[in-house]
């Protein structure tokens, strides 16, 4: 599986954000002075962005890996998994919904995260999991 973030990537056919708004909650967004795990002031939970047509490029250009990598199964859909996954250089990053602390330790997720860590380690890559203020390297 190729986990590189490619902003020119197309969305996998049949996938959409739907009612998922985890990217509006989980990451820190400096432009909006939004800390991690706090809803963006422009987000209407389970509906989307109130400034969607005029949203800044930091939001417009972001697609989680579930949206762009067809190798990620339906179990990785963020609204189902309660996690958002993306890649930054050699780092595979997983942001976990604060309301679902241990979901990443359950199956099928934990086995897959360990496999990605093993696959990426020879080239200096790693998997990192963020849950609230806790950080775990796999």
N, C-alpha and C positions, 0 to 999 in steps of 0.2 A: 504494500500500500504506500502510495506517495503522499506524505503528510505535509509537503511544502505548501506554504500559503502563496497563492498566485492570484494577484488582484485581477488578472485578465481571465481568470477561470469563469466558466459559465456554470450556472446553476444546473445541478443534475435534473434531468427531465422528470417531472412529476413531484419535485420537492419545492416546498415554499415555507416561509416562516409560519404561515397559518396564524395561530393565536399565540405563538411563542414570543416572549419579549425578554428572554434571559439576557440577551446582549444589552438590554437597557437597564439591567439590574446588576449583573455580576462584575463586569470590569470597571476599573477606575477610568473616568473620562475627564482628563484635565481641562479640556476646552469648556466644559460645563461646571468645573469645580465639583465634580461628582465623585465621591469616594466609592470604593468597591462595596458591593452588596447593598447598595441603596438605590432605590428606583430613580431613574432620570426624571427630572421635573417635567419633561416633555412626553413621558410615556403614560399611556392609558393602559393599565394592566390587562393582559389578554386581548387587547385590541390593536395596540401599536402606537406609533409616534404621532403626536398632535401637530408636529411641524414636518411631517414626512416629505412633502413636496419641496421644502426649503431646508432640509436637514443638511448639516455640514458634511464635508467629504470624509471625516473620520468615521462617521456613521454610514454614509452612502457606500463607501468602499469596502466595508467589512462584511464578510460572509464567513460563518463558522464552517468548519470542515464537513459537517454533515450536509451542508448545502452544496458543496463543490466536489466531494469525493464519493463516487458511487460505491466504492469498496466498503464504506461505513454502512452497516446494516440499519434497519429501522429501529433497533434497540438504542442506537446512538442519537436518535432524534431528540434534540434538547428538551422539548416539552415532555417527552416520555422518560428520558434518562435523568432529568434534573441536573444536567451538566452541559457545559459548552466547551468544545474542544477547538483549538487552533494551533498553528505552528508559527514560531518566531525563530528563524535560523535553525540551529540544531535542537532547539527546545520544543517539545510537544507540551502544550499547556492545557490543563484541564481546570476549569473553574466550576466549583460545585455549589449548587443552590444551598444557601445557609439553612434552609428548612429540611434538607435531606443529607445530613452530615456524613453518613457512612455508605451512601449509595455506591461510591466508587470502589469500595471494598467488596461489594457483592458481585455475583456472576450475572452476566458474562463479562462485566467490565474489568474486574481485577486481573483476570487471566490475560485479557487483551492488552491492558496497560503494561503488564510485565513483559509480554511479547514485544511490544513496541520499544520498551526500554532496552531489551536485549538486542534487538535489531539495530537500534541507533547508537548503542554504546561504542562499537568499534570505530565510528567516525566522529566521536566526541559528542554525540547527541544524548539526550536524556528526556525523561518524562517528569513533569512537575505538576503537582496537584495543589490547588489553593482551595481551602475551605475556611471562610471567615479570615482570621488572622493566622491560621495554621498553614504551614507549607510542608509538603511531603515530596521528597525526590524518590522516584522508583528506579 
